[in-house]
Amino acid sequence: MRKYIYIIIMCIVSLAASAQERTVQNRPYTDLRPFHFGVVVGTHVQDMEVRMAGPMTITTEDGTQETLVTADQSRWDPGINVGVLGELRLSTHLQLRVAPMMYFGTRHIVFQDLKNLSASGKPEEKRQDMKTAYIAVAGDIIFAAPRFNNHRPYLMAGVSPMINLTGKSTDALKLKRTSLSLEFGVGCDFYLPYFKLRPELKFVYGLGNALDTKHAKELRDKSLLKYTYGVKEARTKMVVLSFYFE
């Protein structure tokens, strides 16, 4: 995440350094198009905030047991995102963008059963690599500043319906098939001789509980039930760095 913020800071510094004098504009009429298409590639990290159920009594095939499970994401690996976009010009400073995109990433979850300790006093631990593949169709409003030379910074905000294409009946946790997210961020248009490049940093927050609460009935390995019931709620988050080519 620090790497992404550093890139944006460097872009802002570059803008400030180049804003001393006017230069010849590349593609001076590109923003006057009523509608245009583009492609997007980028990277992102996925996070998940969980709410625990607390102490529980679980009944399985092996009998009844007392459990107190905690869960947390152990690390954040960068994923990839690719897509296309269509953008409608609403006014001089406002654009409406629709960007179908696919996100491929992984969340690494570590469970600990604090009621089940080893001989050394450490809680029993279970790990799950939650691989995810999302199809998202984001609708964003872009508010852009006046263009100066070959740069134009902007703010964006929107909503993104998402479809989760992954999830196994053998996993302790499973996410819902569909969800809705809010997203907002900053970016800057760079007008190059042959195309416009748009780096963008945005934050994506899932709305509501993303956890599939019916997954416990479908779980094949009943020994994982304490981990499934141990997590009461999950909210998904992403930090996305994208490069739009228009």
C-alpha positions in Angstrom: 0.0 0.0 0.0 2.9 2.4 0.8 4.3 1.7 -2.7 1.0 2.9 -4.3 0.8 6.1 -2.3 4.5 6.8 -3.1 3.7 6.6 -6.8 0.9 9.0 -6.5 3.0 11.4 -4.5 5.7 11.3 -7.2 3.1 12.1 -9.8 1.9 15.2 -7.8 5.5 16.4 -7.4 6.1 16.0 -11.1 3.0 18.1 -11.8 4.2 20.8 -9.4 7.6 20.9 -11.1 6.1 21.1 -14.6 3.5 23.8 -13.7 6.0 26.7 -14.0 5.4 27.4 -17.6 3.1 26.5 -20.4 4.1 24.0 -23.1 2.6 22.7 -26.3 -0.4 20.5 -25.6 -0.6 16.9 -26.9 -4.0 15.8 -28.2 -5.7 19.1 -27.5 -9.2 18.0 -28.5 -9.3 14.6 -26.9 -11.4 15.7 -24.0 -14.1 17.1 -26.3 -15.1 13.7 -27.5 -18.7 12.9 -26.3 -17.8 9.2 -25.7 -14.7 7.1 -25.9 -13.3 3.6 -25.0 -10.1 2.4 -23.4 -8.4 -0.5 -21.7 -7.1 -0.8 -18.1 -4.5 -2.9 -16.4 -3.2 -2.7 -12.8 -2.5 -4.3 -9.5 -4.2 -4.4 -6.1 -4.2 -5.8 -2.6 -7.3 -7.4 -1.0 -8.1 -7.1 2.7 -10.9 -8.5 4.9 -12.1 -7.2 8.2 -13.7 -9.9 10.3 -16.0 -9.8 13.4 -15.7 -12.8 15.7 -18.6 -14.7 17.3 -16.8 -15.2 20.6 -17.0 -18.3 22.9 -19.2 -21.0 21.5 -20.3 -24.6 22.0 -20.0 -26.7 18.8 -21.5 -30.1 18.3 -19.8 -32.3 15.7 -19.5 -36.0 15.0 -16.8 -36.2 17.6 -19.0 -34.7 20.3 -19.5 -31.3 22.0 -16.6 -28.9 22.5 -16.0 -25.4 23.8 -14.2 -23.1 21.3 -13.0 -19.5 21.1 -11.8 -18.8 17.6 -9.9 -15.7 16.3 -9.2 -15.0 12.6 -7.0 -12.5 10.9 -5.3 -11.9 7.5 -1.7 -12.8 7.8 -0.3 -11.1 4.7 -1.2 -9.1 1.7 -0.1 -10.3 -1.8 -0.5 -8.1 -4.8 -3.1 -9.3 -7.4 -3.8 -8.2 -10.9 -6.8 -6.5 -12.5 -7.7 -6.1 -16.2 -10.6 -4.6 -18.0 -12.1 -2.1 -20.4 -13.9 1.2 -20.1 -16.4 3.4 -21.7 -16.5 7.1 -20.7 -19.3 9.7 -21.4 -18.5 13.4 -21.3 -21.2 15.2 -19.2 -19.6 18.6 -19.0 -16.2 20.3 -19.0 -15.3 18.9 -15.6 -17.6 15.9 -15.2 -17.4 12.4 -16.8 -19.4 9.2 -16.3 -17.2 6.1 -16.6 -18.4 2.5 -16.8 -15.5 0.0 -16.4 -16.1 -3.8 -16.5 -13.1 -5.4 -14.8 -11.7 -8.7 -13.4 -9.8 -8.9 -10.2 -7.6 -11.9 -9.4 -6.1 -12.1 -5.9 -5.7 -14.0 -2.6 -6.5 -13.4 1.0 -4.4 -15.4 3.5 -6.5 -16.1 6.6 -5.1 -17.6 9.9 -7.5 -19.1 12.5 -6.6 -19.8 16.1 -8.6 -21.8 18.6 -7.7 -20.3 22.0 -9.5 -23.1 23.8 -7.4 -25.8 22.2 -3.8 -25.4 23.3 -0.8 -27.6 22.5 1.7 -28.9 25.0 3.8 -25.7 24.6 0.7 -23.5 25.3 0.2 -22.4 21.7 -3.4 -22.3 20.3 -4.4 -24.7 17.6 -3.9 -22.9 14.2 -5.6 -23.4 10.8 -4.7 -21.5 7.6 -6.8 -20.8 4.5 -5.7 -19.3 1.3 -8.8 -17.7 0.0 -8.3 -17.2 -3.8 -10.7 -14.8 -5.4 -11.7 -13.9 -8.9 -14.2 -11.0 -9.2 -16.1 -9.6 -12.1 -16.9 -6.0 -11.4 -18.8 -3.4 -13.4 -18.0 -0.1 -11.7 -20.0 3.1 -12.5 -17.9 6.2 -11.5 -18.3 9.9 -11.6 -15.1 11.8 -12.4 -14.5 15.4 -11.4 -11.5 16.7 -13.3 -9.6 20.0 -12.7 -8.9 22.3 -15.7 -6.1 20.9 -17.9 -2.7 22.5 -17.6 -0.1 21.7 -20.2 -0.3 17.9 -20.6 -1.7 17.0 -17.1 -5.1 17.0 -15.6 -5.7 15.7 -12.0 -9.1 14.4 -10.9 -11.2 12.9 -8.1 -13.5 9.9 -8.6 -16.3 8.1 -6.7 -18.8 5.4 -7.6 -20.3 2.1 -6.9 -19.3 -1.4 -8.1 -21.5 -4.5 -8.2 -19.2 -7.6 -8.0 -19.6 -11.3 -8.7 -17.4 -13.7 -6.9 -16.4 -16.6 -9.2 -14.6 -18.7 -6.5 -15.4 -20.5 -3.3 -15.0 -24.1 -2.3 -17.2 -26.3 -0.1 -14.0 -27.6 1.5 -13.0 -24.1 2.8 -13.7 -23.0 6.4 -14.9 -19.6 5.1 -16.7 -18.8 1.9 -17.8 -15.4 0.5 -21.1 -14.6 -1.1 -21.5 -14.8 -4.8 -22.6 -11.2 -5.2 -21.8 -8.0 -3.4 -21.8 -4.2 -3.8 -18.9 -1.9 -3.1 -18.2 1.8 -2.8 -15.1 3.2 -4.4 -13.3 6.5 -4.4 -9.9 7.7 -5.3 -7.6 10.1 -7.2 -5.8 10.1 -10.5 -4.2 12.2 -13.2 -4.5 12.3 -16.9 -1.2 12.4 -18.8 -1.6 13.5 -22.4 1.0 11.7 -24.5 1.5 12.2 -28.3 -0.5 9.1 -29.3 -2.8 8.3 -26.3 -3.8 9.5 -22.9 -2.4 7.6 -19.9 -4.4 7.8 -16.6 -2.8 6.4 -13.4 -5.4 6.0 -10.7 -5.3 5.0 -7.0 -8.7 4.0 -5.5 -10.0 2.5 -2.3 -12.9 -0.1 -2.6 -15.1 -0.9 0.4 -17.6 -3.7 0.4 -21.1 -2.9 1.7 -22.7 -5.3 4.1 -21.6 -8.7 5.3 -19.7 -10.5 2.6 -19.7 -13.8 4.4 -21.8 -16.7 3.1 -23.7 -17.5 6.3 -25.2 -20.7 4.7 -21.8 -22.2 4.0 -21.9 -24.2 7.3 -24.6 -26.5 5.9 -22.6 -27.3 2.8 -19.2 -27.8 4.6 -17.8 -31.2 3.8 -15.2 -31.4 6.6 -17.2 -30.9 9.8 -14.1 -30.5 11.9 -13.9 -27.0 10.3 -17.2 -25.9 11.7 -15.7 -24.2 14.7 -13.8 -21.9 12.3 -16.9 -21.3 10.1 -19.1 -20.4 13.1 -16.3 -18.5 14.8 -16.5 -15.7 12.2 -19.7 -13.8 12.4 -19.2 -11.1 9.8 -16.7 -10.2 7.1 -16.2 -6.9 5.2 -14.0 -6.8 2.2 -11.6 -4.0 1.1 -9.3 -3.4 -1.7 -6.6 -0.8 -2.6 -6.3 -0.7 -6.4 -3.6 1.0 -8.6 -4.8 1.1 -12.2 -3.4 2.4 -15.5 -6.0 3.5 -18.1 -5.0 3.8 -21.7 -7.4 5.9 -23.7 
